[in-house]
Amino acid sequence: MNRLLAKLSLLATTAAAALVFAGPVHAADIKKGEALVNKGGCIACHGAGLDKPIAPNYPIIAGQYASYLFHAMQQYQTKHQTPLYGRNNPIMSGVMAQFSTQDLKDIAAYVSSLKGPLYIRDEVH
């Protein structure tokens, strides 16, 4: 029983230390995301409302899920480090390279807050 308590105590101490040294967790900032979208020039390809891209093979990103947008942008960044894992688009990779992880979260929050054609079907497949 004492060994179990000692292990639990060590686990709790380690978890507390991890929280202290991990740094602050920042929520996504929609206003900052809007400024970053303007900085990145996203409207040049995705349209003024990010819902009317200039080419049919460019995605409509307005209203897309923030988690999807975040991971997609991370994959474009990864292209520079691991070509086999990242998304392969030199324009998007170049644009995404300038942003931090927090920036990507802010951008995703802003873009997902926009009205777009994304909808959820009632039926389950």
FENBELSUL-V193592 format. One record per residue. SS is DSSP state (H for helix, E for strand, L for the rest). PHI is phi in whole degrees, 0 to 359 (none if undefined). Layout:
# FENBELSUL-V193592
SS/PHI
SS/PHI
This chain:
# FENBELSUL-V193592
L/none
H/295
H/294
H/297
H/297
H/296
H/294
H/296
H/296
H/296
H/298
H/296
H/295
H/296
H/296
H/296
H/295
H/298
H/294
H/293
H/271
L/287
L/90
L/288
L/262
L/254
L/287
L/292
L/246
H/298
H/297
H/296
H/300
H/298
H/297
H/290
H/298
H/294
H/298
H/283
L/70
L/301
H/293
H/301
H/250
H/265
L/90
L/303
L/263
L/59
L/234
L/221
L/296
L/282
L/225
L/294
L/268
L/268
L/282
L/279
L/253
L/300
L/80
L/292
L/299
H/301
H/296
H/295
H/300
H/301
H/292
H/297
H/295
H/298
H/294
H/296
H/296
H/296
L/309
L/292
L/261
L/223
L/303
L/281
L/260
L/286
L/283
L/258
L/212
H/299
H/292
H/295
H/298
H/295
H/294
H/290
L/300
L/280
L/258
L/277
H/300
H/296
H/302
H/298
H/295
H/294
H/298
H/299
H/297
H/295
H/298
H/290
H/280
L/282
L/285
L/215
L/279
L/295
L/217
L/253
L/287
L/285
L/278
L/255
L/261
